[in-house]
Amino acid sequence: MAYATTQQLTRYYDTYKNIDVTFTKEVTAILGLQTQQVFIKADGRQWPCIINSSSLVGAKVIAGTRNGLIPKIQKDVSAVNLRFSFVDNENKEPVSFFINSKAAGFSPYGTNNDLVLIQLQYIQRAPDFLIEKLGSLLDANVNSKRRREDRILVTADTMRKIGILQKETIIFIQGVPRRCIIRDISFSGAKVIMIGIAQFIRDKDVVLRIDFEEPRTAIGLHGKIIRTEDVRDRKDLVALAIQFVENEIPMTYKMHLNHYISSLTKHDINRMQNQRIQQMESMPPGTSPVSRPAEQAAGPANKPPEKAADSQPETAQTSAGKIDLSTLDIDF
């Protein structure tokens, strides 16, 4: 993904500067934080600590009480530096920096008397690298709710911009793997096409696998089939509308989609809205507007699915069915 512009950094800082990001295991991995390289520097020495949470104006860190750090900080609360260390996903290089801070408070951490939670307030503006890291994550979280229904047709162009490796993938329907093609996606759900009979798979729990690159990873999206639709001129195929379980959507997925949606210009959004309105006005009375909303909105229609990439795991190709969906001539 591209680096944020000065305008984006300013927006991130002004909008999200006071919002804390808790450094869960998932967040730590996404941001590339090197936990073993995080320190508090005071009185010329460095003490290891754990970042509990951080905003763009301060942080909460966990430190030990028996190594002499707390008396040093309490002696001069304004002479504290917090060291962050990341691995930059763009070039795989380490990025480390200190932020001048002052101690704003101390409190016990849980019931463990050997640990203390230190609240730090940044004296200087956070570095652009941290603003981009936390800002992009918070922006993805906000847009995943505000724009949860915006649907993106999966084409060669959108796949490249979002970072999706291939549209041919696996869907696990109540634990049973089946091959499918991703047709469109949103923050809240997806539509896929597969070989099957609608009445046997409707209302089933599913896990949809999507492979991303930069960095290369495969995620599973838990959801439920809320609707099935016929595929025009193909009696053997069925389109599945999937609604994701909202509180289980991986942050990686949100950030990839947000990167693409945030790149759309006002002209792109207006064009998409106008095309949707024209499409609905041209539909015969009584026709459901949900059957084909994304094709005109996000890209060219009537495009056959592309052949699966060679990098798709062999086990996934052989365990989910004998018919190769990528060879089918599907009229979207």
Secondary structure, 3 states (H helix, E strand, C coil): CCCCCHHHHHHHHHHHCCCCEECCHHHHHHHCECHHHCEEEECCEEEECEEEEECCCEEEEEEECCCCHHHHHHHCCCCEEEEEEEECCCCCCEEEEEEEEEEEEEEEECCEEEEEEEEEEECCCCCHHHHHHHHHHHHHHHHHHHCCCCCEECCHHHHHHHCECCCEEEEEECCEEEEEEEEEECCCEEEEEEECCHHHHCCCEEEEEEEECCCCEEEEEEEEEEEEEEECCEEEEEEEEEEECHHHCCHHHHHHHHHHHHHCCHHHHHHHHHHHHHHHHHCCCCCCCCCCCHHHHHCCCCCCCCCCCCCCCHHHHHHCCCCCHHHCCCCC
